[in-house]
């Protein structure tokens, strides 16, 4: 029975088409993005919703600035997100440690794509791929063994995830993660 509900939720996400209102609102705010770039953002957003559809109780963190902007356009549109509303409200209301939520999101996104541990899934690479100003940059692994190599402007997901020396990671050392409650905080008020 659980598989059937998950399959139904995934079918809704995979069949979802972004409304003209959502696309207009989003492209008006991001006029520099061409049609292919907008499609890439939509694909990354769809991945975000698949994560929530597969694991509705997971506490997720929005890792992408540009996907967050598309999500906000969906919410402002009102009708544009109706089929996904239960997923939006679940992920938006998640609480808890933002590093743990980011690590969970990363793990689930890798599972969604079936990618190797050293590969960034679309949701984590879309900001960099599109050159989004103020976008979040990630590394699957900084290469540090035993401690994180601090790389300006990038977040090492291996060390955030706690797979290696979890006490070493501190949010202030990875400044791209905004404090909880700020408008651009990936957890949307987490």
N, C-alpha and C positions, 0 to 999 in steps of 0.2 A: 504494500500500500504506500509506504514512504517513497519508494522509487517512482511510483506513478505520479505523486504530487510533485516531486522534484522534476520529473520529465515534463509535466504540465507547465511548471514555472519556467523551465528552460525554453520550452516551445514559445511561451509568451515573449520572453526576452529575445530569442533569435528571430521571431517574426515581427518584432516591433519596428515600426518605421517612424522616424522622427517627423513630426508634423511640420507643415510649411511655416507655422507661427514660431515654432522652436528654432527652426533653421534660420528664419529671418532675424529673429532677436539675436541669435548667436553670431551670425555673419555680420550683422550691423556693428556688433562690438568687436569683431575680428575681421575687418575688411581686408586685411593683408593675407588671409588664408584663401587659397584657391579651392576649387571643388574637390580635388583629390585630398587636400589636407583636411577639409571638413569631413570627408568620408572616413579618413583615418581616425579623427577624433571620435566620430560616431562609433567606429569599431572598438575603440578603446573603452568608450562608455558602455557599450554592449558587454564587453568583457567584465567591467565592474558589476553590472547587474547580474551576469551569470554567476559571479562569485556569491552574491547575496542569494540568488535562487538555489544554488547548490547547498549552501550552508546558512540558512536563515538566522541562526543563532550566533554566527560569527560576529565578532566585534571588529569591524573593518575601519581602515583609514584611507581617505582619498589621496592617492599619491601624486596625482597629476593636477597641475593648475588649470590647464586647458580643458580637461575633462570636467573638472569642478565648475568651470564657467558654463559648459554645455548643460550640466546638471542644473545649475541655477536658472538658465534659460528655460529649461523644462518646467521647473517649479513655478516660475513667473508666468508661464504660458497657461497654467491651470489645467486645461484639458489635454495638453500635449503629453502629459505623463500618466494619465489615468490608468492605463493597463499595468504600469510599473509602480504605482503608488504604494502598495504594501512593501515593496522592496526598498523604495526611497525612504520611507518613514522608519523602517527598521534600521537601515544603515546610518541614517542621520541621527538616530537617538542613541546610538551605541556609546557606552561609557567605558572608562578604563584607561590604562596606561597607553599613551599614544605610540610608544616604541613597540609595545607588544602588538597593538592593532596594526601597525605598519608591517611588522614581521608576519603576522597572520595573513594580511592582504597579499604580501609578496609570495608566500608559500602557496596560497590558493590560486593566485594568478599563474604561477609556474605550473601548477597542476592543470589548470584550465588549458594552457598551451601545450602541456606535455614537454616542457623544455628542461634542459639540463640545469643543474644548480648554478652554473656560471653564466647563464643567459638571462637577460632581462626580458620579462614579458612586455607586451605592447603597452599596457597600462603604466608601466614604469619607464618606458623609453620614449613615449609620444612627445613629451615636452622638449626633450633634447632633439629628437628627430625633426621636429618642426621649428626648432630654434626659438621657442617661446621665451620672450623677455620676462624675466622673473620666474621662469619655470623651474621645476625641481629637477635636479640631476642626480642620478643614482649610479652606483656600481654594484654589480652582483657580489663582487669580492675585490677588496683593495689590494689583495696580495699579502697582507700582513698576517703573520702567524704568531699568535700569542698576544698581539696588540694591533689596533687599527692604525693604518697609515693615514694620517689626517691629510685629506686632499681638499683644498679650498674649493667651495662651490659644489661639492658632491657628498652624497650620503652613502656610506658603505653598508649594504644590506646584510652582508655576512655578520658584521659585528652588531648591527641593530637587532638582528634576529636572535642573538644570544647563542649562536652555534659555536662561537669561540670567544672566550673571555667577556661575558656579558657585563661585568662590572666596569669595564673600560669605556663603554659607550655612555656618553652624556649628551642630552639634547643641546646644551650650550656649545658643545664641540661640533655639532652638526647644525649650523645656524639656519639651514634651509627649512627646518621644521619649526613653524611658527608656534608661539605659545597657545595653549588651548583657549578657545573662546574668541580668538581673533577672526575677522571675516575670512581670511584666507587659510585658516587652519584646516588641514586635510580632513579632520574628523568632523568638520562643520559644527563647532561649538563644543567638542569633546572636552 
